[in-house]
Amino acid sequence: MTENNKQELNLNDAKETSPVPPQNNQDTKSGTPLVATLSIGISAIALATSGWLYFQSTQNTAEKDIAALTIQQAALNNKLASDVSNKDQLKQLMAQIQSAEQSIQTQKEHITTQQTRQTEKIQSLESKLNRLNNTTKEDWKLAEAEYLIRLANQRLLLESDNNGAVTLLVNADDILNELEDPIAFATRKALAKDIQALKSISSFDLEGAYLKLNALYNDVANLPQREPSKEWQANNANTETQISDASTNRFTSALESFWRSIRSLIVINYNHKPIKALLPPAEYQELITGLQLQIDVAQVALVKGEPAIYQQALSRIATATTEHFETQSKNVVSFLASVTALQQLNPSPDLPLPRESLMAMKALMKEWNNRDVKTSTTIEQNDTDTTAPDQQSTTETQIEPGDQA
């Protein structure tokens, strides 16, 4: 029961126990309805106050319950938030664990690959050590011969040095000859074929050809131009000699010489061919510069190994020289002779590479190594066969004293 109900009960008890004053019979008869109404009113008031108190008590408990419920709800919300955060942390931890497992797996794979590489390196080193322990003087000679053949191949590819490659191949053949082993017959045969093929090609002096072009570059400025009067005199030289032989009279010869001197000052074009006059100084300088530029082009093409550009530049030089300079002059004749000689050169000759010798040398090395392996295995088998009887004899000597006992 609540406190309000207790207070109401106390009031009712007090009313019941309160002494009623004695009255007369008339008063009692007339006062009974009044008492009844008063008691009814008091009881109604008491009921109303008790209801109101009960209502107040229930309202206070509802507010308390609502406050308690809000507190519980807040606690639940906090708990849910903590659970969500814990769940996120668990997810992060799971992701970290997965990443750690992946990193561990990759590290394991990396470690295994490193171990395999190390084992392969160790095996290769062991094989190399075994080869070094088992190598002989003949093995070093074969390795030297193979190196010389490879060097000759590189000399031809990079420098086009025909003579140097022949010398290297001859040295390799001499080394194989010192072995005096019939297994090297096929390799020596391939070497002889490649040496003969290289010797059949004419040697090409790149440096000498470059220096010849440089000399022509300096001689261009000294070339004499072609004069029209000299060209006409050269064409009519035969007719003049015939006239001079036929004239017997001194007077006629004097007239002829006078006429020739006058006629030399005038050029008559009987063949109706255009005769080029001497070039002005500016054009002559342009001609010299153009020829020098073509010589530079020929030098660059010679170094780079471009035969088409090289031949084109030299043909332009020869054409311009015969067209603008005096071909009867010794300087022009020697210049054109040098140009034609340089035209016969090929800046990039097709040199035969010693591929057959290299392939034969590889086959020889492989066969040589296989033969060494076979001999080593046979020696090991012989060693095991010789040690086995010795072990049997020792066991027999150990058994004999026991038998005697």
Secondary structure, 3 states (H helix, E strand, C coil): CCHHHHHHHHHHHHHHHCCCCCCCHHHHHHHHHHHHHHHHHHHHHHHHHHHHHHHHHHHHHHHHHHHHHHHHHHHHHHHHHHHHHHHHHHHHHHHHHHHHHHHHHHHHHHHHHHHHHHHHHHHHHHHHHHHHHHCCHHHHHHHHHHHHHHHHHHHHHHCCCHHHHHHHHHHHHHHHHHHCCHHHHHHHHHHHHHHHHHHCCCCCCHHHHHHHHHHHHHHHHHCCECCHHHHHHHHCHHHHHHHHHHCCCHHHHHHHHHHHHHHCCCCCCCCCCCCCCCCCHHHHHHHHHHHHHHHHHHHHHHHHCCHHHHHHHHHHHHHHHHHHECCCCHHHHHHHHHHHHHHCCCCCCCCCCCHHHHHHHHHHHHHHHHHHHHHHHHHHHHHHHHHHHHHHHHHHHHHHHHHHC
